[in-house]
Amino acid sequence: MSSPASRPVPPAAASQLNLRGAVDLSALKQRAASGSPSGPPAAQSSTPGSAGGAERPAGGRPLRVAATEANFQELVELSTQVPVVFALWAGYSPGSEAMLDVLEQIINAYDGRLVLGTADIEAFPQLAQAFQVQAVPTAVAVVKGQPVPLFQGGADEQQVRSLLDELLKVAAANGVSGRIGGSEEPAAEPEPAPLPPLHQEAFDAIEAGDYAAAAAAYRKALAEMPSDQEAKAGLAQVELMGRLQALSVPEGESLRKLAADEPDNLEAQLAVADLDLAGGHIEDALNRLVSFIGRNFGPERETARVRLLELFEVVGPSDERVAKARQGLARVLF
């Protein structure tokens, strides 16, 4: 695989670290814009039961900020300079305080390359709704105004560091590599290697929101070089984006109900697997299709198998959840 700087979004991170998720922050932005004060967001602690100021780097800008409706827009705008990690917590959640402490310690160690925004979902429920939070604590990053699901329900220190390392690679590949509060200018990032022409054509189409054109460009690249793994992964990702783009929120909700009521409805299971993957519920998405394949035979089984292999490419072949799903697929097939 090429270096992170040589391609727009690394396919191995495309599921959990995807700049084009299904979450729409526009409503929250509009609400915040009318009452947002000028200047950097106010620094304050949001750890349950604690008080005091936020941790500040050498330059005086806070690395930890309590996210509210008033400063949410500013934090989203800040995500064009550095990734902003939103930690959503609640007073009733026993794991929230530990998660906030772990995130703050780790983010401080990145020396201003990340900012932590902590949000009490009882005080700011709109943010939890926008991020489709199903459990607390939850962490979701924002890069260039786009949400990047990290984890729900907590994660250990090693998992958090791994996710944040991958987040910084995705951010750098998308032109976000600043530093907040450092006393010295960060070292210049190396110039990314130019993309092959058809890959560049696909990336330009993605930027324009034309996923069909991006898919066509990747197919041309594969026709020229069938072993092009970057094109194969890119094609799987933009096809997923295109399917998600065609779904409205009410349609997604009705498909979830249909999938629950009719577990052998192929189209419903495929669509909900897409929605789960985009929402960061990777194991749910993969296991849904493995289970369908185990219950069905004939053309529908093959269609589901092919889609599952495409989702493996989106998540990344080296991901441990893909490895587990491959084992499950082998069991139901053989």
Secondary structure, 3 states (H helix, E strand, C coil): CCCHHHCCCCHHHCCCCCCCCCCCCHHHHHHHHCCCCCCCCCCCCCCCCCCCCCCCCCCCCCCEEECCCCCHHHHHHHCCCCCEEEEEECCCCCCHHHHHHHHHHHHHHCCCCCEEEEEECCCCHHHHHHCCCCCCCEEEEEECCEEEEEEECCCCHHHHHHHHHHHHHHHHHCCCCCCCCCCCCCCCCCCCCCCCHHHHHHHHHHHCCCHHHHHHHHHHHHHHCCCCHHHHHHHHHHHHHHHHHCCCHHHHHHHHHHHHHCCCCHHHHHHHHHHHHHCCCHHHHHHHHHHHHHHCCCHHHHHHHHHHHHHHHHHCCCCHHHHHHHHHHHHHHC
